[in-house]
């Protein structure tokens, strides 16, 4: 990747919040947002230039999507790579219904999301 080429992760993960913008959005302190990222209540990504980012897809109507923490805890059993978790949650799969795994949480289908997360975590750890 060169400076002229866009980072492919930007397309995969989509728009992100900084710590400050996530704190404003959730009406919390920056410390609370970082703590939520640390204990998996939020998906927090750490960039190579030491910046923390929070993918916007994990919010619905200005709130953290229900069931996110449970799904992240399952994904953690397969790999520690939060970037991989973000990809699994947000990548568009046109042949699938729903086309993105995060949509299951938007639709309140936590058990189905957990089933998929357990399956992929198992494959990542194999």
N, C-alpha and C positions, 0 to 999 in steps of 0.2 A: 504494500500500500504506500503510495506517495502522498505528498501534500495536496496534489491536484485531485486525488481520488477520495471520494467520501468514505468514511468509516462504515463498513457494512453493518456494524452493530446498531448504528443510528436507525437504519431501516427495519431491523429486526425488533428492536426494543421500542422504537417510537419516541414520542416526546417524553421528556423527563423533567422533574422538578429538582432544584437544588435543595439543600437543607433549609435554607431561608424561605424559599417559595413553598415548600411542603409545610413548613411550620405555619406560614400565613394561611394556606389553604385549609389546614386542619384546625386552625386556631389553637395551636400548641406552641410550646417553646422549642427552640432549636435543639436543646438538650433532650427534650421528650421525644422528638422525632428521631434523633440518632439512637436513643435507647430503644425505641420501637423497631428500628432497623436491626439493632443488635439482637433483640430477642424474637425476631421474625414476625412481629405484628405488621411490619412493612417490609417490602422487598427493597433493600438498599444495595446499590451497586457501587463498587469502589473502582475508580478509573486508575490508569497507570500514572496519571499526573496528580494523584492523591486528592481527588474530588469525589464526594459522595453524591450519587444521583438516585432518584426515586422515580421509576417508570410511572407515567400518568395512568397507564391501563389498570393499575391496581385500585383506582378510585372510581366510585360510581356516585353521581350526584354529590360530589364534594366529600364523600366519606370513604373510608377503607372498605373495600368489598368484603361482605360477610364470607367467612370460611377461609380467607387467605392464609392466616397463620397456620391452620391445620394442614393445608396443602403444602405450604413451605416446609413445615416440619417433616412431612413425608418425603418431599424432594431432597431434603438434606441427607436422608439416609442413603441416597444413591450417589451423590456427588456434593462436594463443598462449593462447587462453582455456581455462584449466584447468577452469573451471566447465562449459564446453561438453563437455570430455572426460568429466567426471563424469556429465553428463547422458547422453551416448552410452553409457557403460559401464553405467549403472544404471537408466535409465528402463525401465519395464515396457511391453513391446510384446505385448499379449495374442494377437495374430494370428501372432506369430513363434514359431519353435521353434529355440533356446530363447528364452524371453520377454525375457531381458536379456542384453546382450553380455558382461557379466562372467562369466556362466554358462559361456561357452565356455572361459574360463581355468580355472574351477573343474573343468571336465570334462577338462582337458588338451588341448583342441582349439586349440592356439596358432596353427597355420596358418590355420584358419578365422577366428579372431579377427583375425589380421593382414590377411587378405583383406578383411574388413569394415572394418577401420580404414583401410586404403589407399583403399578406395572412398569412405568418408565424408570422409577428409582431402582427397581430390581435389575432392569436391563443395564443401567449405568454402572451398577456395582458388580456385575458379572465379569 
